[in-house]
């Protein structure tokens, strides 16, 4: 099962549902790519990205807020689900669909 490609992610945050785009490539146990939001004109590289079977993890440093988001997701064909930890703001549900 490959995670490579473009994904639409939805994060259930205290500010409502946030929609971001994810472009990723996996090589060995490493996950690289970018996360962006075209409406807010934001794009940032994934940090510390890993893939182990169907388990994905990565971090992104937000530019608008001084917080690092830590993603823990489970891949299932063309969908992914999991949690996003946003520092002192807590954990939120997240889900994704391959474009």
VOBA-1610 file (N, C-alpha, C; in pm, whole numbers, padded with zeros to 5 digits, always signed):
BEGIN
Unk+00086-00118+00000Unk+00000+00000+00000Unk+00090+00124+00000Unk+00065+00214-00092Unk+00147+00334-00106Unk+00073+00458-00057Unk+00144+00543+00013Unk+00088+00671+00058Unk+00122+00783-00040Unk+00213+00756-00134Unk+00260+00860-00227Unk+00144+00928-00299Unk+00152+01060-00307Unk+00052+01134-00382Unk+00001+01254-00307Unk-00114+01301-00353Unk-00176+01421-00297Unk-00302+01383-00219Unk-00318+01447-00105Unk-00425+01416-00011Unk-00496+01544+00033Unk-00624+01533+00058Unk-00701+01639+00123Unk-00723+01595+00267Unk-00679+01677+00363Unk-00696+01646+00504Unk-00794+01742+00568Unk-00870+01690+00664Unk-00962+01770+00742Unk-00927+01751+00889Unk-00905+01862+00959Unk-00869+01860+01100Unk-00982+01925+01179Unk-01034+01854+01279Unk-01140+01907+01366Unk-01075+01986+01479Unk-01059+02116+01459Unk-00992+02200+01559Unk-01095+02283+01635Unk-01052+02347+01744Unk-01144+02435+01818Unk-01194+02552+01732Unk-01124+02583+01625Unk-01165+02690+01533Unk-01250+02637+01420Unk-01301+02515+01435Unk-01381+02453+01330Unk-01296+02363+01242Unk-01358+02309+01140Unk-01288+02218+01050Unk-01187+02296+00965Unk-01063+02248+00968Unk-00955+02308+00889Unk-00921+02213+00776Unk-00909+02267+00655Unk-00879+02185+00537Unk-00741+02220+00486Unk-00658+02116+00470Unk-00523+02134+00418Unk-00496+02030+00312Unk-00397+02056+00230Unk-00355+01963+00127Unk-00218+01908+00166Unk-00200+01780+00140Unk-00077+01711+00174Unk-00022+01647+00047Unk+00105+01671+00019Unk+00174+01606-00093Unk+00289+01528-00032Unk+00284+01394-00043Unk+00383+01311+00027Unk+00445+01204-00063Unk+00566+01164-00023Unk+00638+01054-00084Unk+00703+00973+00027Unk+00691+00843+00018Unk+00756+00755+00116Unk+00870+00681+00048Unk+00983+00673+00118Unk+01098+00597+00069Unk+01160+00528+00189Unk+01158+00395+00187Unk+01204+00322+00305Unk+01109+00353+00419Unk+01159+00393+00532Unk+01076+00430+00645Unk+01058+00579+00661Unk+01097+00655+00557Unk+01095+00801+00565Unk+00978+00857+00483Unk+00910+00955+00540Unk+00798+01024+00475Unk+00837+01170+00456Unk+00832+01218+00332Unk+00866+01357+00303Unk+00753+01421+00225Unk+00752+01554+00225Unk+00652+01625+00147Unk+00621+01761+00206Unk+00505+01813+00165Unk+00461+01945+00211Unk+00314+01940+00251Unk+00279+02031+00340Unk+00139+02051+00379Unk+00107+02197+00349Unk-00008+02221+00285Unk-00041+02357+00245Unk-00190+02384+00261Unk-00222+02512+00261Unk-00359+02559+00263Unk-00365+02674+00164Unk-00424+02650+00049Unk-00425+02751-00057Unk-00506+02874-00017Unk-00610+02858+00065Unk-00691+02973+00106Unk-00612+03068+00196Unk-00524+03013+00279Unk-00445+03096+00370Unk-00305+03122+00315Unk-00276+03073+00194Unk-00145+03090+00130Unk-00033+03042+00222Unk-00048+02920+00274Unk+00050+02860+00365Unk+00103+02732+00301Unk+00234+02713+00308Unk+00295+02588+00266Unk+00416+02564+00354Unk+00428+02442+00407Unk+00539+02410+00494Unk+00584+02265+00472Unk+00712+02241+00489Unk+00767+02106+00472Unk+00733+02019+00592Unk+00716+01889+00567Unk+00697+01793+00675Unk+00830+01772+00745Unk+00826+01755+00876Unk+00945+01730+00957Unk+00931+01593+01024Unk+01042+01524+01041Unk+01046+01396+01114Unk+00942+01297+01064Unk+00918+01293+00933Unk+00817+01204+00877Unk+00863+01059+00875Unk+00775+00970+00921Unk+00805+00827+00920Unk+00684+00749+00870Unk+00712+00631+00815Unk+00607+00538+00777Unk+00652+00399+00818Unk+00563+00327+00886Unk+00591+00191+00932Unk+00466+00109+00905Unk+00466+00035+00795Unk+00345-00037+00754Unk+00236+00062+00717Unk+00124+00060+00791Unk+00015+00154+00763Unk+00012+00271+00863Unk+00118+00282+00945Unk+00126+00390+01045Unk+00213+00504+00993Unk+00157+00625+00992Unk+00228+00743+00944Unk+00244+00842+01059Unk+00354+00915+01058Unk+00374+01021+01156Unk+00456+01132+01091Unk+00422+01256+01124Unk+00500+01370+01079Unk+00465+01490+01164Unk+00549+01594+01152Unk+00528+01719+01224Unk+00535+01833+01124Unk+00467+01942+01156Unk+00480+02066+01081Unk+00483+02181+01180Unk+00569+02278+01153Unk+00575+02399+01235Unk+00485+02503+01170Unk+00389+02551+01247Unk+00298+02653+01195Unk+00368+02788+01195Unk+00343+02865+01090Unk+00404+02997+01079Unk+00316+03104+01145Unk+00183+03084+01139Unk+00091+03185+01194Unk+00083+03178+01346Unk+00102+03057+01402Unk+00094+03036+01546Unk+00221+02967+01592Unk+00272+02999+01710Unk+00395+02935+01757Unk+00368+02795+01812Unk+00330+02704+01723Unk+00298+02567+01765Unk+00345+02469+01657Unk+00387+02351+01702Unk+00420+02243+01611Unk+00307+02141+01616Unk+00255+02105+01502Unk+00150+02003+01493Unk+00216+01867+01471Unk+00177+01769+01553Unk+00230+01633+01542Unk+00117+01540+01498Unk+00131+01481+01380Unk+00030+01393+01323Unk+00065+01247+01348Unk-00034+01168+01387Unk-00026+01022+01400Unk-00145+00967+01324Unk-00121+00909+01207Unk-00230+00867+01120Unk-00214+00720+01081Unk-00328+00659+01047Unk-00331+00521+00998Unk-00384+00522+00855Unk-00309+00463+00764Unk-00342+00458+00622Unk-00429+00337+00592Unk-00533+00356+00509Unk-00619+00247+00464Unk-00655+00273+00318Unk-00573+00220+00226Unk-00590+00241+00081Unk-00590+00390+00048Unk-00709+00448+00018Unk-00718+00588-00023Unk-00772+00680+00085Unk-00766+00634+00211Unk-00807+00718+00323Unk-00704+00707+00435Unk-00705+00804+00524Unk-00624+00798+00645Unk-00701+00865+00758Unk-00679+00816+00879Unk-00745+00871+00997Unk-00646+00872+01112Unk-00666+00966+01204Unk-00580+00969+01321Unk-00601+01092+01404Unk-00493+01133+01469Unk-00495+01246+01562Unk-00384+01345+01529Unk-00411+01469+01565Unk-00313+01575+01553Unk-00296+01636+01692Unk-00173+01639+01741Unk-00145+01703+01869Unk-00095+01843+01840Unk-00157+01941+01905Unk-00122+02081+01882Unk-00073+02145+02011Unk+00037+02092+02063Unk+00097+02147+02184Unk-00002+02158+02297Unk-00006+02273+02361Unk-00095+02294+02477Unk-00242+02303+02437Unk-00271+02306+02308Unk-00410+02315+02262Unk-00479+02179+02260Unk-00405+02071+02280Unk-00465+01938+02287Unk-00455+01858+02158Unk-00535+01751+02152Unk-00538+01661+02036Unk-00672+01675+01964Unk-00664+01662+01832Unk-00784+01673+01748Unk-00789+01558+01650Unk-00910+01520+01611Unk-00928+01418+01508Unk-00887+01474+01373Unk-00835+01387+01288Unk-00800+01425+01152Unk-00831+01309+01060Unk-00870+01341+00937Unk-00895+01238+00837Unk-00853+01291+00701Unk-00823+01198+00611Unk-00775+01238+00481Unk-00829+01148+00372Unk-00836+01204+00253Unk-00882+01134+00134Unk-00783+01162+00022Unk-00739+01058-00048Unk-00649+01077-00161Unk-00721+01152-00271Unk-00648+01246-00333Unk-00706+01324-00444Unk-00710+01241-00569
//
